[in-house]
Amino acid sequence: LTKAQKNQIKYIDPTYTLDKDIPKYNKFGKQDGYLYKKGYTFNPIDYMNVLPPDFIVFNACDTSETEYVKEIMKEYESKTKDYMLVNSGCKNKDLKNTDFNSKVYFLTKEMKDKFQIEHTVSIIYVDKEKKRIAVKEVATDVKENSN
C-alpha cells in the first residue's frame, strides 16, 4: 500500500444478494420451505446491534504513521471505543521493535480486497447512518480527528 496523499473518505455498500436458497428445517431435521429465497437482498448493517471495532491500517515501519496511530489510539481510548491495529508494511520480526501496547494484526489480501484498501493510514468503520462501510484515508502529515 502507498501512503495517503490527502484525507478522504470512500464508502462501500455491503448489500448482498443471495446466490442460492437458504432452506428452513423443522424440529425433525426435515426441510420445511425456505428461510430466504435465492435473489433475496439485504444489508448486514441493518442487523447489527453492536458495531465491530474500527480497523486502523498503517505501515508500522513508517515513523510518521506510527506516531499518528499512537495519537489516535489515545482518542479511541478516551472515548472507550474499540479498535484493531492492522499492519500493512513490516515483517513480523520488524514489528517487535515497535512499542504498541496492543496487538497488531497483519493485513490479509482478503481484507485488502473486501475493503478496497489502497493507502495507509486507512481507518475502516461502519457508518450506521449511511448503512455503509467507511474507509477513511488519512495523510499522516495532516492532523485530523478519527471520525
Steps between C-alpha positions, in 0.01 A plus 500: 500500500612854437470790742184708478573835336181665622222448751192345344218257573356244264197283572441135422148363465496159674157409359495133407273297272467128575623280216313194631198414714543475877283206610297490821488178702238382749577348841534156339775618266279487192505791257187706548513779242756778486625763740615712207466442126776546244507866397413633849695822554603640838747733666669329798537837674121497553546196725788631712414575862864551594751654261831323439824674597651747256801372306798735493718394206850645494863426424655423837850565360414858402575738787249768399225240476582334831506837677162587349357162601626540858319835521181359354516207746481754784185650345339157467590408856362830635170422323522132608456409135634167374761479228736248345844592370581351160854517363553513125872566479735323739605142523424321825859527627504877436173550684663394827692829496180704533356585840123466461318392813255313281499203269589585142344281233620460143303616200377204296431503128133421573467802731683726254272390215173499697552851639674632186794625704749691286688725743629530853384628741148366436236485771217261419175528693127441465298815432164388641318813376614458139476120525844480343852397592720809508866493400657819626843569355724728705815672381720481809644844446149646551347475847130418512252338738438125469137517378 
